[in-house]
Amino acid sequence: MKTFSEFPLSSALQEKLAQNQFVNPTPVQVGAIPPALAGKDVLGTAQTGTGKTLAFLIPILERLDAKTSTGVQSVILVPTRELAMQVMDTFTKIRPKSGIQGALVVGGLSENPQLQAIRRGAQLIVATPGRLQDFLQRRLVRLDKVRILVLDEADRMLDMGFQPAIKAVVDQLPTERQTLFFSATIESSVAPLIARYLKNPVRIEIGSSARPVSSVKLQMFEVATDQKLGLLRNLLGREEGTFLVFARTKHGTEKLAKKLTQAGIEAGRIHGDRSQAQRTAALQGFQQGRYRVLVATDVAARGIHVNGIAHVVNYDLPQIPEDFIHRVGRTGRAELKGIASTFATREEAGEIRRIERQLQVRLERMPIGNDVTREVRGR
């Protein structure tokens, strides 16, 4: 199918998709939407930026009837607040006026508006596992009428220690339900979840989920630690577009963002010690162009879905090779071109080789240039 108009969707949903300029489905949407509309379980893997969110939201909106559905009918579990908020934003955009209602259930925000949305009759909940588990333990929500469960970025939820919370939530759901399981990677750690929660799923695999997308140029600079800031400023001066820069620690994120701001480069920051309001403001500022640079820890690797990020910079190496994929996946989305630059010291050469070997990629070695060296020496 080449256009959404070819899917057997209601005219109201077709109209909302068209209004939001969703015209041509991505391969993962072409593969996943038909079996999901038929009520089958789906196991989908695809690289980030390939449109998994619409691949599960469209079947939910089409299969649940606001007039006959009472109580919570669908639950979408995601690993981070940012991702939950972006899923809810997409849901709100494409939901027909007479369609089902939704509620956001996440930590770090006031729970009263979340509970009010549920009490007003929300049929869809987009949640992080911990907050939804808390609501269940306090008997603030019932899930005994859920017909569709979505586990999005399941591997990341396990990495973040959410397996007990996921189990607590799923234990409250009817055994007869549809389960849609989407992730950027399928690792051995998630195999028990697949066996436990999916029934004869239709398998959708788009490309290699263990490697960065081909539209991203991968390059590496061997650079001393005290040269990293000069190199980043050099890249910002010669490259166009927005930069998403990953630091390893919260302290490092704060320090780098402040140094960039002092150098006259508008930079926002996102990390675990920032309040949700601060994180949201930073992300919105980046989306709207107030910040050319967003500095983040890996808490943002799965939660930032901003179209058109030109350049990702691994200012510090990720803790594990898989996080390299999720960082790099923030650029080169929706078939656009992107650049991912990795800064590594000579002592980290072994880590670079491990990333290349495990992900089966080659990072193009780049010279740092004399201007960077002169800047460091001139301090």
C-alpha positions in Angstrom: 0.0 0.0 0.0 1.4 3.4 -1.0 -1.0 5.7 0.8 -3.1 5.6 4.0 -6.2 6.1 1.9 -5.8 2.5 0.7 -6.2 1.1 4.3 -9.7 0.1 5.4 -10.1 3.0 7.8 -13.1 5.2 8.8 -13.6 8.4 6.9 -13.1 10.4 10.1 -9.7 8.8 10.8 -8.7 9.2 7.1 -9.6 12.9 7.3 -7.5 13.4 10.5 -4.5 11.6 8.9 -4.8 13.8 5.8 -5.1 17.0 7.9 -1.8 16.1 9.7 -0.1 15.4 6.3 0.2 11.6 7.0 -0.1 10.5 3.4 2.4 7.7 2.7 2.8 4.9 5.2 6.3 3.7 6.2 7.2 0.1 5.7 6.6 -0.8 9.3 3.1 0.7 9.1 2.4 -1.2 5.9 3.5 -4.4 7.6 1.9 -3.9 11.0 -1.4 -2.1 10.5 -3.3 -4.7 8.5 -2.8 -7.6 11.0 -3.4 -5.3 13.9 -6.7 -4.1 12.3 -7.6 -7.8 12.1 -7.1 -8.2 15.8 -3.9 -10.3 15.6 -0.9 -9.9 17.9 2.0 -8.2 16.3 5.7 -8.4 17.1 7.4 -5.5 15.3 11.0 -4.4 15.2 12.3 -1.5 13.2 14.9 1.2 13.5 14.0 4.4 15.3 12.3 7.0 13.2 10.4 4.5 11.1 6.9 5.3 12.3 6.1 2.7 14.9 3.8 5.1 16.9 1.3 5.3 14.1 1.6 1.6 13.5 -0.1 1.0 16.8 -2.2 4.1 17.3 -4.1 3.7 14.0 -5.4 0.2 14.8 -6.4 1.3 18.3 -8.3 4.3 17.0 -10.0 2.2 14.4 -10.9 -0.8 16.6 -12.2 1.0 19.7 -15.6 2.6 19.4 -16.1 5.6 21.7 -19.9 5.0 21.7 -19.8 1.4 22.9 -16.4 1.3 24.7 -16.6 2.1 28.4 -13.8 2.2 30.9 -10.1 1.7 29.9 -10.0 -0.3 26.7 -6.3 0.1 25.7 -3.0 0.6 27.5 0.2 1.7 25.9 3.3 1.3 28.1 6.5 3.2 27.2 9.8 3.7 29.1 10.0 7.5 29.5 7.8 10.4 30.3 9.0 12.2 27.1 8.0 9.3 24.9 4.7 9.0 26.6 4.0 12.6 26.1 4.9 12.4 22.4 2.7 9.4 21.9 -0.2 11.2 23.5 0.5 14.3 21.3 0.3 12.1 18.2 -2.9 10.5 19.5 -4.5 13.9 20.1 -3.6 15.0 16.6 -5.1 12.1 14.8 -8.0 11.3 17.1 -11.4 12.0 15.4 -13.5 14.5 17.3 -16.0 11.8 18.3 -13.3 9.3 18.9 -12.0 7.7 22.1 -10.6 9.8 25.0 -7.0 9.4 26.3 -5.2 9.9 29.6 -1.5 10.4 30.2 -0.2 8.5 33.3 3.4 9.3 34.1 5.6 10.2 37.0 7.1 13.6 37.5 3.8 15.4 36.8 0.9 16.1 39.1 -1.3 13.1 39.4 -4.6 15.0 39.8 -5.1 15.9 36.1 -4.1 12.3 35.2 -6.7 10.9 37.5 -9.3 13.3 36.4 -8.8 12.2 32.8 -9.3 8.6 33.8 -12.4 9.4 35.8 -13.9 11.4 32.9 -14.0 8.1 31.0 -10.6 7.7 29.2 -10.6 4.6 27.0 -6.9 4.8 26.3 -4.0 5.2 28.8 -0.5 6.1 27.7 1.7 5.3 30.7 5.1 4.7 32.1 5.0 1.3 34.0 5.9 2.7 37.5 3.2 5.3 37.7 0.5 3.0 36.4 1.6 0.3 38.8 1.2 2.9 41.6 -2.3 3.8 40.5 -3.2 0.1 40.4 -1.8 -0.6 43.9 -3.9 2.4 45.2 -7.0 1.1 43.4 -7.3 4.3 41.4 -7.8 2.7 38.0 -9.2 -0.6 36.7 -7.9 -2.5 33.7 -10.2 -5.4 33.6 -11.8 -4.3 30.3 -8.6 -3.7 28.3 -8.8 -5.1 24.8 -5.5 -3.9 23.4 -2.1 -3.7 25.1 0.9 -2.0 23.5 4.5 -2.6 24.8 6.6 0.1 23.1 10.4 0.1 23.4 10.2 -3.0 25.6 13.9 -3.7 25.6 14.5 -0.2 27.0 11.8 -0.7 29.7 13.7 -3.8 30.8 17.0 -2.0 30.8 15.4 0.6 33.1 14.3 -2.1 35.6 10.6 -2.0 34.8 10.0 -5.7 34.4 8.2 -6.0 37.9 6.0 -3.0 37.1 5.2 -4.4 33.6 4.2 -7.7 35.2 2.1 -6.0 37.8 0.2 -4.1 35.1 -0.3 -7.0 32.7 -1.5 -9.3 35.6 -4.5 -6.9 35.9 -5.5 -7.3 32.2 -7.9 -9.8 30.7 -6.0 -12.9 29.3 -8.1 -12.5 26.1 -6.7 -9.4 24.5 -4.6 -8.2 21.6 -1.0 -7.4 22.2 1.2 -5.2 20.0 4.9 -5.4 20.8 7.2 -2.8 19.2 10.8 -2.1 19.8 13.9 -0.8 18.1 15.8 -4.0 19.0 14.8 -7.5 20.1 17.4 -8.8 22.5 17.5 -12.1 24.4 16.4 -10.3 27.5 12.9 -9.6 26.0 12.4 -13.2 24.8 10.5 -14.2 28.0 8.1 -11.2 27.6 7.4 -12.3 24.0 6.7 -15.9 25.0 4.5 -14.8 28.0 2.4 -12.0 26.5 2.1 -12.7 22.7 0.0 -15.4 21.1 1.0 -16.5 17.6 2.2 -12.9 16.6 2.6 -11.7 13.1 6.3 -10.9 12.9 7.3 -7.5 11.3 10.9 -6.8 10.9 12.1 -3.7 8.9 15.8 -3.6 8.1 18.4 -4.5 10.7 17.2 -3.4 14.1 20.7 -3.9 15.5 22.4 -1.4 13.3 22.0 2.4 12.6 20.0 3.4 9.6 21.9 3.8 6.3 20.9 7.4 5.9 23.2 8.4 8.8 26.8 9.2 8.2 28.9 7.7 11.0 32.1 9.5 11.8 34.6 9.4 14.7 37.2 11.9 16.0 40.0 10.8 18.2 40.3 13.7 20.5 41.8 14.5 23.9 39.3 15.3 26.6 40.3 18.9 26.8 39.8 19.3 23.1 36.2 18.1 23.0 34.5 21.4 23.5 36.7 23.1 20.9 35.8 20.3 18.4 32.1 20.6 19.1 32.3 24.4 18.6 34.2 23.8 15.4 31.4 21.4 14.1 28.7 23.9 15.1 30.5 26.6 13.1 30.9 24.6 9.9 27.8 22.4 9.9 24.2 23.6 9.5 21.1 22.5 11.4 20.4 21.4 14.9 22.6 19.3 17.2 21.6 16.8 19.8 24.6 16.2 22.0 24.9 13.2 24.4 26.9 13.4 27.6 27.3 10.4 30.0 26.4 12.1 33.3 24.0 14.6 34.6 26.8 16.8 35.9 28.6 16.6 32.5 25.3 17.6 30.8 24.9 20.7 33.0 28.6 21.7 32.6 28.6 21.4 28.8 25.3 23.2 28.3 26.5 26.1 30.4 29.9 26.3 28.6 28.1 26.4 25.2 25.7 29.2 26.5 28.7 31.2 27.8 30.2 30.9 24.3 27.1 32.4 22.8 25.5 29.2 21.6 21.9 28.7 22.8 21.7 25.2 24.4 19.0 23.4 26.3 19.6 20.4 28.6 17.7 17.3 29.6 18.7 14.9 32.4 17.3 13.0 35.3 17.7 15.8 37.9 15.7 18.3 35.8 12.0 18.6 36.6 9.5 17.5 34.1 8.5 21.1 33.4 12.2 22.0 32.8 12.7 18.9 30.5 9.5 19.8 28.6 10.6 23.4 28.2 14.0 22.3 26.9 12.5 19.9 24.4 10.0 22.5 23.2 12.7 25.1 22.8 14.7 22.7 20.7 11.7 21.7 18.6 10.8 25.4 18.0 14.3 26.6 17.2 15.0 28.6 20.4 17.9 26.2 21.1 20.2 25.1 18.3 21.7 22.5 20.6 20.2 20.1 23.1 22.5 18.4 25.5 21.1 15.2 27.1 21.9 12.1 28.9 20.7 8.7 27.7 17.4 9.3 29.5 16.5 11.2 26.3 17.8 8.7 23.8 14.3 7.0 23.4 12.3 10.0 24.4 13.3 12.6 21.8 11.3 12.4 18.6 12.1 15.6 16.8 12.0 15.8 13.1 14.9 17.1 11.2 17.8 16.8 13.8 20.8 17.3 11.5 23.6 16.1 13.8 23.9 13.8 16.8 27.2 14.0 18.8 28.4 11.4 21.1 30.3 13.8 23.3 30.9 10.9 25.7 30.7 7.2 24.7 27.5 5.4 25.7 27.6 2.9 28.5 26.6 0.0 26.2 26.8 -0.4 22.4 23.0 -0.7 22.1 22.6 2.8 23.4 24.7 4.0 20.4 21.9 2.8 18.1 19.3 4.8 20.1 21.4 7.9 20.2 22.2 7.8 16.5 18.6 7.0 15.7 17.6 10.6 16.6 18.9 11.8 13.3 18.4 10.4 9.8 14.7 9.9 10.6 11.9 9.6 8.1 14.5 8.9 5.3 16.2 12.2 5.8 20.0 12.4 5.8 21.9 12.9 9.1 25.4 12.9 10.6 26.5 11.2 13.8 29.8 12.2 15.2 31.5 10.3 18.0 34.3 11.8 20.2 36.7 9.3 21.7 40.0 9.6 23.4 43.0 7.4 22.5 42.3 5.3 25.6 38.8 4.5 24.4 40.0 2.9 21.1 39.0 -0.5 22.5 35.5 0.7 23.2 35.1 2.0 19.6 36.2 -1.3 18.2 33.7 -3.1 20.5 30.9 -0.8 19.2 31.9 -1.4 15.6 32.2 -5.2 16.1 29.0 -5.7 18.0 26.9 -3.4 15.7 28.7 -4.4 12.5 29.4 -0.8 11.5 32.4 1.2 10.6 33.0 4.7 11.9 34.9 6.9 9.5 38.0 8.3 11.1 38.1 12.1 10.8 40.9 14.5 11.5 40.2 17.1 14.2 42.0 19.9 12.4 44.7 22.3 13.5 42.1 25.0 14.4 40.8 22.8 17.3 44.3 22.2 18.5 45.2 25.9 18.4 42.0 26.8 20.3 43.0 24.4 23.2 46.6 25.7 23.2 45.5 29.3 23.2 43.6 29.1 26.5 
